[in-house]
Amino acid sequence: MLQTMYKWHKWIGLIICIPIILWGLSGLLHPTLRLTKPVIGAHKLAPVPLDVKKVAIEPYSIMKLYDIDEVRNIRIIAMKGRQYYQLFLPNKGVRYFDSITSNELVNGEQRYAEYLAQQYLGNERVTIYNTEQITEFNDEYTTINRFLPVWRVNFLKDDALRLYVDTESSRLAASVNDLRAELLWWFGALHNWSYLDKSNLPRITIFLLAMLAMFILGLTGIILYGLRYKSLKQATQRNTAYYHRTVGVLISVSMLMFSFSGGMHVWHKLTQDNRHLRSIDSNFLRTDLSIGLRKALDLVEQKGSVKSVSLVNIDSQPYYRFVHMKGNLASYVHSQRGEILSNADEPYAKQVASEIAGLATTQISSVKPITRFGAEYGFIDRRLPVMQVRFNSEGNPTYYVDLATGKLSAMVNDSKRFEKFTFRMFHKWRFADALSKNGRDAVIAVFILLNVLVVILGIAMYLSKRSR
């Protein structure tokens, strides 16, 4: 029995040795990516209160003047001391109009993207030499960045800094320079095998088989050398085999942790993450905005200054949605009748989540605002604030929706929760957070190097026996 297990351990180790070495050494790039992030002025911009005095021309009048029959949404943005309407058209186009003069801003999307990038950089004097809209994820701007479409703004700097900005939410999506781009490429190629990504299923199948082999390797190592370590220690000289078995026993649990959590993570990749494509689809006619924006703002002024505005459709009725500076409090005003809808975030969140999920609102068990990242809804999900909507359905699905855009930010069910837990604890070792990020990463790095060392010692053992 043990002899058969030993043969399996040896041959699996030889087959899987290269992937383990590649995964281990490339895994060291992950903390390196965090430590080598480009230094910029800000990763989040302070909210600016909307200047009601500059709302001189109503959106209704703008749409009539420029023969625009309907829009998907309207925002107000501030740029270089002026205020503009940002009109999102049904054909996915975006146009900008001065809220005082009604003049259209030529190349408004590009100019606003460049303005945002300069604000995040914290320096308006650095020359911009290229701006391009990105509509698909790629090796540099990967799916983990979530936002699409975005604008890539390239600055004329020694490190070739480029910032990716989302003009729909005014958020910074990613910051990359030449060093980070190089590290991202190597991490993608060696850790994620991105060169096999032409077809997702074959890559994931190979990954899962390799992870399973790695798990069996660690498990058989524990049985062969861990349970019989005392007798092996007495019978073995201090040679390559001794060190392979000794170090292997010490790190075997970490190998099981890395392989199991990695396998679970990859298994969930079989379901395509298309959250950036999932949103509610509402259009608003010009006649839906018969109550002026200025009047609607006057109706909610007692709740404090407003930092953002958008259009939402609640029960087939059009509303202005205002978010106030204080406490992210939201006010809803009917854009045809001027009626104020109180405490509407919860019913609107139910409507958005229900439509995206394809589940009835009667199946909703709870709704609550999320203003900070946590274990279930983490930094990797990117958007804040969002509303958490839980359903009483198979797998206990929970949808996190961005009410400002009507987009899905994340969906988590029981299976995904388990995967998130294993990945956080067994792959990223978040149980060691008390050591600080650098301390935790240092401990992980030591165990990664020991795993690589065990594999190298195992190869050396095999070659030594072959030569004899």
Secondary structure by P-SEA (a helix, b strand, c coil): caaaaaaaaaaaaaaaaaaaaaaaaaaaaaaaaaaaccccccccccccccccccccccaaaaaaaaccccccbbbbbbcccbbbbbccccccbbbbbcccccccccaaaaaaaaaaaaaaaccccccccbbbbbcccccccccccccccbbbbbcccccbbbbbbbcccccccccccaaaaaaaaaaaaccccccccccaaaaaaaaaaaaaaaaaaaaaaaaacccaaaaaaaaccccaaaaaaaaaaacaaaaaaaaaaaaaaaaacccccccccbbbbbbbccccccccaaaaaaaacccccccbbbbbbcccbbbbbbbcccccbbbbbccccccccccaaaaaaaaaaaaaaccccccccbbbbbcccccccccccccccbbbbbbccccbbbbbbccccccccccccaaaaaaaaaaaccccccccccccaaaaaaaaaaaaaaaaaaaaaaaaaaaaaaac
